[in-house]
């Protein structure tokens, strides 16, 4: 029984590997055509309850809808970093109908305050979500990004 399970597992892994190699030969997946015009608001300062202001870039779809799902990315690595990839990804997602808020964490880059690894992240994230709810009346859907000190929600 155990050998059969291992055999199936190896077959699946080999099949996935072959599929991935075939996909790599076709090149990167093309970006979807934008469905909405995107408005960008750079370095909007979001005030926390202790008075510290966190710098946030907002990528907003424009259209008839008044409520959008929101993706919040909080990063200690600069919201304008990653060789421009974050800005490109945010604009692409906003073009598909998501509000993207990309925020420098407390004490990092354009944000005020003192930086402590994972210090105050839950409070700052919750207060930013509350601020976004008041400003943009999202449809109640917010994303969670993985944490490490990687971009996080």
N, C-alpha and C positions, 0 to 999 in steps of 0.2 A: 504494500500500500504506500509506504513512505517513498519507495523508488518511483512509483507511478506519479505521485504528487511532485517530486523533484523533476521528473522528466517533463511533466506538463509545464511547470514553472520555467524550465530552461527553454522549452519550445516557444512559450509566450514571449520571453525576454528576447530570444533570437528574432522572432517575428517583429517585435516592436523595433528592435535595432535596425532591421532591414528596412522597415517602413520609414524610420527617421532618416536613414541614408538616402532613400529615394526622395523624400521631401527636401532634403538639403540640396539635392541636385537641381531642384526646381527653383531655388533661390528663396528670398524672404517673402513672407506673405504680404501682399500689397495692402496699403492703408485703404480703409473704406472712404468713399467720397463723402464729404461733409453733408449732413442733412440740415444743418443750421449755421447761420453766420455766428461767429464767435466774437464776443466783446471781452477784452482783457483789461483788468484793473490791477496795476502793479503796486506793490508795497503798501497795501491797505493796513493800517495799524489797528489791530483788534485788542481792545483793552480788557485785561483780566481784573478780577475783583480786588486784587492787591495793588492795582494801578499800573502794573507792568504792561507794556504794549508789545504785541507779537506781530511781526511783519508777515503779511499774507498776500500772495498773488492769487487773483480770482480769474477764472476762465469761465465765462457765462454764455450759454447758448441763447440766441435771440430767436423768438418765434411766438406763435399764438399761445402756447401753453404758459401758464403762470406758475406752475410748480414742477420742479425737476428733482430727480435723485441727485444726491451730493456725494462726492468722493473727497475726503479730507486726507491730505498727506502732510505729516509733520516730520521735519527732517533736521538733524544737527549738521548736515553736510552742505547747506546752502540751497535754497529753493531755486536758484538760478544755475546751480552747478550741473554736474553730470554731462558736461560738454554740450549743453543745450537740449539734451534728450528729454529732460523732465518737461521743459516748456513745449516741446514738440508733441509729447504724449498727452499733456494736459489739453493742448489746443485740439488734438485729434478727438479726445474723449468728449470735450465740450461740443465739438461739431456733430457728435452722435447723440447729444441731448442730455449730457451730465454737467452739473456744476462742479468744477474742480477748484478746490482751495488748497494751495500749496504753501505751507507755513514754515518759516524758520523757527526752530524751538527756542525757548527762553534762553537768553544769553548768547545766542549764536547769530552771527552775521548781522542782519538788519534788526533783529529783535532785541528788546531791552531785557534787563535783569541779569542774573547770574546763572551760568550753566552748571548743572549737576547731572551726571548721567542718570537717566530715568527719574530724576528729581522733579516732582510736580507734574509729570506727564499726564496722569489720569485727570487731575483737576484742570490743567490747561486744555486738554483735549475736550473735556466735557463743557467747559466754558466757551470754547470755540464753536462747538456744535450748537450750543444754545444761541450764540451770536448769529450763526448761519441761519438757524430756524427763524429768528426775528427779521433778518435782512432779506432773505430770499424765499421764505415760505416753501421749503422743499416738500416733496411729497412723502416725507417721513422716512425715506430710505437713505441710509448713510453706509458707506463702506468701512471696512476695517482693513488696514494694511498690516503686514507682518511686522513684528518689532524685533529689534536687535539694536544697536544704534543704526538701523537702516531707516529709510523713510517709513514712518509709522503713523497710524491714526490714533 
